[in-house]
Amino acid sequence: MFTQETYQKRRAALKNEMSSGICLFCGNNESPMNYPDNTYHFRQDSTFLYYFGMDYPGLHAAIDIDSGEEILFGDDLTIDSIVWMGAQPTLAERAVNYGITDVRPLAKLNKMLEEAQNKGRKIHYLPPYRHDNNIQLFKWLGIHPDELANQVSKEFITAVVEQRAIKSAEEITEIHKAVDITAEMHLEAMRIVRPGMTEAQVAARVHEIALAANGNISFPIIATINGQTLHNHYHGNTLKEGDLFLLDCGAETPLHYAGDMSSTIPVSKKFTERQKEIYHVALNAHESAIAALKPGVPFKEVHLSAARSIINDMKALGFMKGDTEEALAAGAHALFFPCGLGHMMGLDVHDMEDLGEVYVGYEGKAKSTQFGLKSLRLARPLKPGFVLTIEPGVYFIPELIDMWKTQGHNAAFYNFDKIEQYKDFGGIRNEEDFVITDDGYELLGKPIPKRPEDVEAMKQ
């Protein structure tokens, strides 16, 4: 955990941004897999962690903006729980480490909220994403689960987003740790990937590294020879000569800060010439985006610099044609790059995504509806302290190619005869993590090989 003072300062800063009322923080409960006592790995809500730090199930909290009270609600373990889990400090003993002195039984929360509602006070809550908290909010506030999303507090969301978006020095140190572990996961994959292995064997090895660091993975591992499927979590294929292997994975530290990196590895000892030429298209886009990172630059423009690079290189290789800026405006690059350039990262691998991309990445402004651009999670001007990923890719998605060819969509910009020859290619991306500084950017964690010859050298 961080120091007691860290959590006290965070809560004080939030109180300064809110006008009045009660801020309600829903912690997470255990989530059963197939019966109540067999649960998934517990993960506390990230905003609850940010302000209260307590990584245990069955907790909720409230901050009374008007009185300044900071209250933790929860129950101590019964003897039945202690038999199975061992002796534990009391909730009050734990809470003092986070600067919380007002600890009340969970049953008292309902009464507090009821009294506040009777007085017409505003109760602020964030968008719930777990069904048990939907039900709990219904019981506490009388808001039907179907209506909860319509009555969330935009004031609360905005205050949390703007605070959590700027990472402190101690947070950046923790993220460096997460990315260092993540780098080790990718370096190990580069060393071991070979014909005859299964995707599952590679996924198991990189997962082991995260667990051995006393943490876990920050999201389900993508380890696949079908890189054209952006979030492919199937691990049942056997690797063979000539395949490309795409790994997208990240570690989460014991404090739950995330890393997120991608690499593309030849299953053979070397890339084929065809693989190298497309690899360089993705790598050039990656480097173009990094060069554009600095405070004040809208991340949308950084995304477009990568897309522009892809168009120019694909024109040089004969896949595309026409005016680059016209193709960019039409979204023609999205045939090969149908996703966003990157996203915020911190306590969540897609930081604060539960609070809504329109607030996290767009400052409340509407997102584009254009295919490809609509998937960009971050567009707002960059600020020092923002932590984000850079992950452009080049993908040959047969179903998308067939559909756009049949529809004639943006046909003036494509050489479909050439594209058809690559429908079995798959996909390539590299991904790194950065923090925006006062005058530019800093790479987070230790670097991993990106140039094809450096990746190949790891396999010798």
Disulfide bonds with the S-S distance in Angstrom:
none
